[in-house]
Amino acid sequence: MRSFGSHILFAAAFAVASPVFAKDTTIIELRSGDGARSVGIISSNEEAEASGPAAITVGDDGTIYILDQNNGRVLAVDAERSQAEPEILPLPENVAPEDLAVVHNELYLWSDGVVPLERSTDADGRSQTLRAVDGGGDADDYTRSVFASMGSVSPGPLNSIIDEIGRSTSRPEARPPIIQYVPSRGLGDIVAEVSAAANDKAEILLRRSSSEENFLSLQLVSEGRIGTVELLDIDTTGRPYALVELVPADRPERTGMLVVRFTPNGAMDRVYDLPIEPGTVFSRRFVAIGPRGDVLYLRSQESRAQVLRLDGREPGRKLAVARPAKQPNAGKLGKTPKVAIVPKSRNDVIERAIGFETLNWMVTSTAYGRDPGPGCVNMNRLRRPIYLIGKRGQTVKGVPYCWGCKTPLEKFIGGVEKGQTAGNVCTKSAPQSNILGVDCSGFVSDAWGLKMHVSTRAIPGITKRLSDPWSMRPGDALNKPGSHVLLFMRFTADKKVEVMEASPNACKGRVCRNTYSLGSLLMRGYQPVRFKGLDG
């Protein structure tokens, strides 16, 4: 048994909240657009998710930064004057941002890796812009850990996915201790060790970076299964804040994402329910802690984005969500397609999917098209996927996203050699049959070995829904009918899900792997499903 001597040990547990819900406060309201008090929101379409601001983060002085990547900028808002015009900081032109974080009071982007930023003054001597710092790619443990807390990580090795298929399940039964590096505002650099002895219990041990001795233990006990646990920050009064995910194995409607606040001596004193719903537009970094302990939530919808200051609720005996998750209204599902379901091994599915992600191909002049290329109707973007921009005559990795397309892997290179154009991210226009690539359901259909393109609305007809999300195995999927589908690859060591997807936004317009919180996907309406042709 581990001995902690005089260290503070405090069991923090919770109960179901009362029916009186928190009165959260909207402190920033941003409409859809490109004006000063606006953010770029690309509305959804059949088979395509909406895209809104990707991240919220807070500086040491309380400045709120919002990553408005669809408009190529960051909005900086003074928290004390949140209704004033935000400062607009244009982003560097040579990066495609996916996440934004303040670490040690410096701004960093995630764009296939860590990109340090610094302010520079424009030629007019007044306006500011953001510049990528040269040679800043060697991030320290604290910067990498801050990004990893929200799933901004480089994907793990591919061979380990194949290794997992031979096991009876990829369910993360036992969780090895996970080390997190937290640049806290209240206690400086902190090393947190997160462990879970059982599905409904977790512990966070804290030590200072200069010490090998733990000074605080935060213990969590829940009514259902605890998923990912992330220590977010310690505020200037010494109160720790943890992001806790609840994903019960048998009651998916009780899934929730919570921020838990502790007192400086480890007692649990506040719980904040994150209002994620099926209509919520995805943001990579959707919650941030202010220096004095404000819990800020970035809520994006198709018409607007808001920053909420969450009010929270009193803790009780065991951790549970305050209210059941809203079930999505998927509308009318597609008819069950008449397809020949040939049994496939999971090895076949994963190896085929990997081929879409790892394919290296030369971007010919005809595949690239004219420069700058045609724009999209009703969208502020080019038809060309962003990962191909400027790559004429160069070798790139990954099959491009193509709206409404299902180009089999074997035919892609042949199509390029025949002079066809590659990639189309114009999800508001009619699909074009003469362009190469795959959209989300086209990719999954091909990975499953289907000859026809089965839409996300029709996928329920060829799959069985898994009542236990933790029972997913490589080759299963997370499907949101009428919106998007993700091919499940594995559970990560910290209980997130690694998926492969074809996306015009999350993958810069190609097939790629991404890491997400399982709970946030379920709350946004994704359903774990298993293709009927898979061998178990």
C-alpha positions in Angstrom: 0.0 0.0 0.0 1.3 3.4 -1.0 2.1 5.7 2.0 1.6 9.4 1.7 2.9 10.4 5.1 1.5 13.8 6.0 0.2 14.5 2.4 -3.3 15.6 2.2 -5.7 12.9 1.0 -9.3 13.8 0.4 -12.0 11.7 -1.2 -14.1 13.8 -3.5 -17.4 12.2 -4.5 -20.6 13.4 -6.1 -24.3 12.9 -6.3 -27.0 13.6 -8.9 -27.8 17.3 -9.0 -31.1 18.8 -8.0 -33.6 19.6 -10.8 -32.7 23.3 -10.5 -30.0 23.8 -13.2 -27.2 26.3 -13.1 -27.8 29.8 -14.3 -24.9 30.2 -16.7 -24.0 33.7 -18.0 -23.3 34.6 -21.6 -20.4 37.0 -21.5 -19.5 37.0 -25.3 -22.0 36.8 -28.2 -20.6 36.4 -31.7 -22.7 36.1 -34.8 -21.8 34.1 -37.9 -19.8 36.2 -40.3 -16.4 38.0 -40.7 -17.1 41.3 -38.9 -15.5 42.5 -35.7 -17.9 40.7 -33.4 -18.3 37.6 -35.6 -16.8 34.2 -36.2 -16.7 32.1 -39.3 -19.2 29.3 -39.2 -19.7 27.0 -42.1 -23.1 25.5 -41.8 -23.8 21.8 -42.0 -25.2 20.0 -45.0 -26.2 16.4 -45.6 -23.2 14.2 -44.9 -21.1 17.2 -43.7 -20.7 18.7 -40.2 -20.8 22.4 -39.5 -17.4 24.1 -38.7 -17.1 26.9 -36.2 -14.4 28.4 -34.0 -12.0 25.7 -32.9 -10.7 26.8 -29.5 -11.0 29.0 -26.5 -8.1 29.8 -24.2 -7.3 32.4 -21.5 -4.2 34.5 -20.8 -2.7 35.1 -17.4 -4.3 38.6 -17.5 -7.7 37.2 -18.2 -7.8 37.9 -21.9 -10.0 35.5 -23.7 -8.6 34.2 -27.0 -11.0 32.6 -29.6 -9.5 30.7 -32.6 -11.6 31.9 -35.6 -9.8 29.7 -38.1 -12.4 30.0 -40.8 -11.6 33.7 -41.0 -7.9 33.2 -40.5 -7.6 35.0 -37.2 -7.7 35.1 -33.4 -10.2 37.2 -31.5 -8.8 38.7 -28.2 -11.4 39.8 -25.8 -10.8 41.7 -22.5 -12.7 39.7 -19.9 -13.5 42.9 -17.9 -14.9 44.6 -21.0 -16.3 41.6 -22.8 -18.9 43.7 -24.7 -16.3 45.9 -26.2 -14.9 45.3 -29.7 -12.4 42.4 -29.7 -8.9 42.8 -30.9 -8.4 41.0 -34.2 -5.1 39.2 -34.7 -4.6 37.8 -38.2 -3.0 34.3 -38.3 0.1 33.5 -40.3 -0.8 32.5 -43.8 1.4 29.4 -43.9 -0.4 27.4 -41.1 -3.8 25.6 -41.0 -4.8 25.9 -37.3 -6.7 23.3 -35.5 -6.2 24.3 -31.8 -5.0 27.3 -29.8 -3.6 27.4 -26.2 -1.9 29.7 -23.8 1.1 28.0 -22.1 3.2 30.0 -19.7 1.4 33.1 -20.9 2.5 32.5 -24.5 0.2 31.7 -27.4 0.7 28.4 -29.4 -1.2 26.9 -32.3 -1.6 23.3 -33.2 -1.2 22.6 -36.9 0.1 19.0 -37.3 2.3 19.9 -34.4 3.1 22.8 -32.1 3.5 26.3 -33.6 4.7 29.1 -31.3 3.2 32.5 -32.0 4.4 36.0 -31.3 2.8 39.4 -32.0 4.3 41.7 -34.6 3.3 45.2 -35.7 2.1 45.8 -39.2 3.6 48.5 -41.4 1.1 51.0 -40.3 2.6 50.9 -36.8 -0.7 50.3 -35.1 -2.3 47.0 -35.9 -1.0 43.7 -34.6 -0.7 40.4 -36.4 0.5 36.9 -35.2 3.7 35.5 -36.6 4.9 31.9 -36.4 8.2 31.8 -34.5 11.0 30.3 -36.5 12.6 27.1 -35.1 9.9 26.8 -32.4 8.9 23.3 -33.2 10.6 21.7 -30.2 7.8 22.0 -27.7 8.4 21.1 -24.0 6.4 18.5 -22.0 4.0 21.2 -20.7 3.1 22.6 -24.1 2.6 19.2 -25.6 0.5 18.1 -22.6 -1.8 21.1 -22.8 -2.6 20.3 -26.4 -3.0 16.6 -25.7 -5.6 17.3 -23.0 -8.0 18.1 -25.8 -6.9 15.5 -28.3 -4.4 17.6 -30.3 -1.7 14.9 -30.6 0.3 13.1 -33.2 -1.4 9.7 -34.0 0.2 6.6 -32.4 2.0 3.9 -34.4 -0.1 2.0 -37.0 1.3 -1.4 -36.2 -0.2 -1.3 -32.7 -3.7 -1.0 -34.2 -3.2 -4.2 -36.1 -1.8 -5.9 -32.9 -5.0 -5.0 -31.0 -7.3 -6.7 -33.5 -6.2 -10.1 -32.4 -7.3 -9.5 -28.8 -10.8 -10.3 -27.7 -11.6 -6.6 -27.2 -9.9 -3.2 -27.4 -11.9 -2.2 -24.3 -9.6 -0.2 -21.9 -10.2 -2.4 -18.9 -7.2 -1.4 -16.8 -5.8 2.1 -17.1 -2.1 2.5 -16.7 -1.1 5.7 -14.8 -1.1 8.7 -17.2 1.3 11.6 -16.6 0.1 15.1 -17.4 2.2 18.3 -17.2 0.1 21.3 -16.2 1.5 24.9 -16.3 -0.8 26.1 -13.5 -1.3 29.7 -12.6 -1.6 29.1 -8.9 1.2 26.7 -8.1 3.5 26.9 -11.1 4.4 23.8 -13.1 2.6 20.7 -11.8 3.0 17.0 -12.7 -0.2 15.1 -12.3 -0.5 11.3 -12.3 -4.0 10.1 -13.2 -4.9 6.5 -12.4 -8.1 4.4 -12.2 -8.2 1.4 -10.0 -11.8 0.7 -11.1 -14.2 1.9 -13.8 -16.0 4.1 -11.3 -13.0 5.5 -9.4 -10.1 7.7 -10.4 -7.3 9.5 -8.6 -5.1 12.5 -9.5 -1.9 12.8 -7.6 -0.2 16.2 -7.7 3.5 17.1 -7.3 5.5 20.2 -8.1 7.9 19.8 -11.1 10.9 20.4 -8.7 9.8 17.5 -6.4 9.3 13.8 -6.5 6.9 13.9 -3.6 3.1 14.1 -4.0 1.5 16.9 -2.1 -2.2 16.4 -2.9 -4.6 13.6 -3.9 -7.9 14.3 -5.7 -10.2 11.3 -5.7 -13.2 10.8 -7.9 -16.1 8.3 -7.4 -18.9 8.1 -9.8 -22.2 6.3 -10.4 -21.1 5.2 -13.9 -17.9 4.6 -15.8 -15.3 7.4 -15.7 -13.6 8.0 -19.1 -10.9 10.6 -19.7 -9.7 12.7 -16.8 -7.6 15.9 -17.4 -6.2 18.3 -14.8 -7.0 21.6 -16.5 -5.4 24.2 -14.2 -5.0 25.5 -10.6 -6.2 29.0 -10.2 -4.5 31.9 -8.4 -6.2 30.9 -5.1 -4.8 27.3 -5.3 -8.0 25.5 -6.4 -7.5 22.6 -8.9 -9.9 22.1 -11.8 -10.3 18.7 -13.6 -12.2 17.8 -16.7 -14.0 14.5 -16.1 -15.9 12.4 -18.6 -18.7 10.0 -17.7 -19.6 7.3 -20.2 -21.7 4.5 -18.6 -21.4 1.2 -20.3 -25.2 0.5 -20.1 -26.8 3.9 -19.9 -25.5 6.1 -22.8 -28.1 8.8 -22.0 -26.2 9.4 -18.8 -23.1 10.4 -20.6 -21.7 13.8 -19.5 -18.7 16.1 -19.5 -18.0 17.9 -16.2 -15.5 20.3 -14.8 -14.8 19.5 -11.1 -13.4 22.2 -8.8 -11.5 21.3 -5.6 -10.5 23.4 -2.7 -6.8 24.0 -2.1 -6.8 21.1 0.4 -8.4 18.7 -2.0 -12.1 18.8 -1.0 -14.6 18.9 -3.9 -16.7 22.0 -3.8 -18.2 22.7 -7.3 -19.3 20.7 -10.4 -19.9 22.4 -13.7 -21.9 20.6 -16.4 -20.8 21.3 -19.9 -23.9 21.9 -22.1 -22.9 19.8 -25.1 -25.9 18.9 -27.2 -26.5 17.2 -30.6 -26.7 20.7 -32.3 -23.4 21.8 -30.8 -20.8 22.6 -33.5 -17.5 20.9 -32.8 -14.7 22.9 -31.1 -11.4 21.2 -30.3 -10.9 23.2 -27.1 -14.3 24.0 -25.7 -13.5 24.8 -22.1 -11.0 27.0 -20.4 -10.3 28.1 -16.8 -9.7 31.8 -16.1 -6.9 33.0 -13.6 -9.4 33.5 -10.8 -11.4 30.4 -11.5 -14.0 31.3 -14.1 -15.1 28.2 -16.0 -15.6 29.3 -19.6 -17.4 27.2 -22.2 -17.3 27.9 -25.9 -20.8 27.0 -27.3 -21.0 27.1 -31.0 -24.2 26.7 -33.0 -24.8 27.2 -36.7 -26.0 30.8 -36.3 -23.7 32.1 -33.6 -21.0 31.3 -31.0 -21.2 32.2 -27.3 -18.7 32.2 -24.4 -20.6 31.1 -21.3 -19.4 31.6 -17.7 -20.7 28.4 -16.1 -22.4 28.8 -12.7 -22.0 25.2 -11.4 -23.7 23.2 -8.7 -23.1 21.9 -5.3 -21.4 18.5 -5.0 -22.9 15.4 -3.4 -22.0 11.8 -2.8 -21.2 10.4 -6.2 -20.4 11.9 -9.6 -23.3 11.9 -12.1 -24.7 14.1 -14.8 -27.2 16.7 -13.8 -29.7 15.7 -16.6 -29.9 13.1 -19.3 -28.1 13.9 -22.6 -30.5 15.1 -25.3 -31.1 12.4 -27.9 -30.4 13.6 -31.5 -33.2 14.0 -34.0 -31.7 12.3 -37.0 -34.7 12.9 -39.2 -35.7 10.3 -41.7 -33.2 7.5 -41.9 -32.2 6.2 -45.4 -33.6 2.9 -46.7 -31.6 -0.2 -46.0 -29.4 -0.4 -49.1 -29.4 -3.6 -51.2 -25.7 -4.4 -51.0 -23.8 -7.6 -51.0 -22.3 -7.8 -47.5 -19.3 -10.0 -48.0 -17.8 -11.0 -44.6 -14.6 -9.0 -43.9 -11.9 -9.5 -41.3 -11.0 -6.5 -39.1 -7.5 -6.8 -40.5 -8.9 -6.2 -44.0 -10.8 -3.2 -42.9 -8.0 -1.5 -41.0 -5.4 -2.2 -43.6 -7.6 -0.8 -46.3 -8.3 2.3 -44.2 -4.6 2.8 -43.5 -4.0 2.8 -47.3 -6.2 5.9 -47.6 -4.3 7.7 -44.9 -0.8 6.7 -45.9 -1.0 6.9 -49.7 1.8 9.0 -51.1 1.1 10.5 -54.5 2.4 13.2 -56.8 0.1 16.2 -57.3 0.2 16.7 -61.1 -0.8 19.9 -62.8 -4.2 18.4 -63.9 -4.9 16.9 -60.4 -4.1 20.3 -58.9 -6.0 22.5 -61.4 -5.6 26.1 -62.1 -4.3 28.6 -59.5 -5.9 29.8 -57.3 -8.7 27.6 -58.5 -12.5 27.8 -58.4 -14.2 29.0 -55.2 -17.2 27.4 -53.5 -20.7 28.7 -53.9 -22.0 30.2 -50.7 -18.7 29.4 -48.9 -15.6 31.4 -48.2 -13.2 28.7 -49.4 -11.6 27.3 -52.5 -12.7 23.9 -53.9 -9.2 22.6 -53.4 -8.5 20.9 -50.0 -6.2 23.1 -47.9 -3.5 20.4 -47.6 -3.0 20.5 -51.4 -2.7 24.3 -51.7 0.7 25.2 -53.1 1.7 21.5 -53.6 1.6 21.3 -57.4 4.4 19.0 -58.5 5.1 17.8 -54.9 4.3 14.5 -53.2 1.6 14.6 -50.5 0.2 12.0 -48.1 -3.5 10.9 -47.9 -6.4 10.6 -50.3 -8.2 14.0 -50.6 -11.7 14.7 -49.4 -14.2 14.9 -52.2 -17.8 15.9 -51.5 -20.2 13.1 -52.6 -17.3 10.9 -53.9 -16.2 7.3 -53.4 -13.0 6.7 -55.4 -11.7 3.2 -54.5 -8.0 3.2 -53.5 -7.0 1.2 -56.5 -8.5 3.7 -58.9 -7.2 6.9 -57.3 -3.7 6.9 -58.8 -5.1 5.7 -62.1 -7.4 8.7 -62.1 -4.6 11.1 -61.4 -2.6 9.6 -64.2 -5.5 10.1 -66.6 -5.7 13.8 -65.7 -8.6 14.0 -63.3 -8.8 16.7 -60.7 -8.4 15.6 -57.0 -10.4 16.9 -54.1 -13.5 19.0 -53.6 -14.5 20.6 -50.3 -17.5 22.5 -51.6 -20.1 20.8 -49.4 -22.8 23.4 -50.3 -22.7 22.6 -54.0 -23.9 19.5 -55.9 -21.3 16.7 -55.9 -19.2 16.4 -59.1 -18.6 13.0 -60.5 -15.4 13.8 -62.4 -13.3 14.6 -59.3 -11.2 12.1 -57.3 -11.4 11.4 -53.6 -13.8 10.3 -50.8 -16.2 11.9 -48.4 -16.8 10.6 -44.9 -19.3 7.9 -45.8 -17.5 7.1 -49.0 -14.3 6.4 -47.1 -16.1 4.1 -44.5 -18.0 2.3 -47.2 -14.8 1.5 -49.1 -13.0 0.5 -45.9 -15.8 -1.9 -45.2 -15.4 -3.4 -48.7 -18.8 -2.1 -50.1 -19.1 -1.6 -53.8 -21.7 1.2 -53.4 -21.6 4.5 -51.5 -23.7 4.0 -48.3 -24.7 7.3 -46.7 -24.6 8.1 -43.0 -28.4 7.9 -43.0 -28.3 4.5 -44.5 -25.5 3.1 -42.4 -27.9 2.0 -39.6 -29.4 -0.4 -42.0 -26.2 -2.4 -42.5 -24.9 -2.1 -38.9 -26.0 -3.0 -35.4 -25.9 -0.4 -32.7 -23.6 -1.1 -29.8 -25.3 -0.5 -26.4 -21.9 -0.3 -24.7 -19.6 2.3 -26.3 -16.6 0.7 -24.6 -17.1 -2.5 -26.5 -16.0 -0.9 -29.8 -13.2 -2.7 -31.7 -11.0 -1.6 -34.6 -13.1 -1.3 -37.7 -16.3 -0.3 -35.9 -17.7 3.2 -36.4 -19.2 6.2 -34.7 -22.0 7.4 -37.0 -24.2 10.5 -36.8 -26.9 10.0 -39.3 -27.2 12.8 -41.8 -24.0 14.4 -40.6 -20.7 12.5 -40.4 -19.1 9.1 -39.7 -15.8 8.1 -38.1 -14.0 4.8 -38.4 -13.0 3.6 -34.9 -9.3 2.6 -34.6 -8.7 2.2 -30.9 -8.9 3.6 -27.4 -5.9 5.6 -26.4 -4.1 5.1 -23.1 -6.0 8.0 -21.5 -9.4 6.7 -22.7 -9.9 8.9 -25.7 -10.9 7.5 -29.0 -8.6 7.4 -32.1 -10.5 7.4 -35.3 -9.9 7.7 -39.0 -12.1 10.1 -41.0 -12.4 11.9 -44.3 -13.1 15.5 -43.4 -13.0 18.9 -45.2 -12.2 20.6 -41.9 -10.7 18.4 -39.2 -8.2 16.7 -41.7 -7.4 19.8 -43.8 -9.4 18.1 -46.6 -8.0 14.5 -46.6 -8.3 11.1 -44.9 -6.5 11.3 -41.6 -6.5 10.1 -38.0 -7.8 12.2 -35.1 -8.3 11.8 -31.4 -11.5 12.9 -29.6 -13.2 12.6 -26.3 -15.7 9.7 -26.5 -18.2 11.5 -24.3 -18.3 14.7 -26.4 -18.9 12.6 -29.5 -21.8 10.7 -27.8 -23.3 13.9 -26.5 -23.2 15.5 -30.0 -25.2 12.6 -31.4 -22.7 10.0 -32.6 -23.8 6.3 -32.2 -21.3 3.4 -31.9 -22.1 0.8 -34.6 -20.7 -2.4 -35.9 -20.8 -3.4 -39.6 -22.8 -6.6 -40.0 -20.1 -8.0 -42.3 -17.4 -7.9 -39.7 -16.2 -11.1 -38.1 -17.2 -10.5 -34.5 
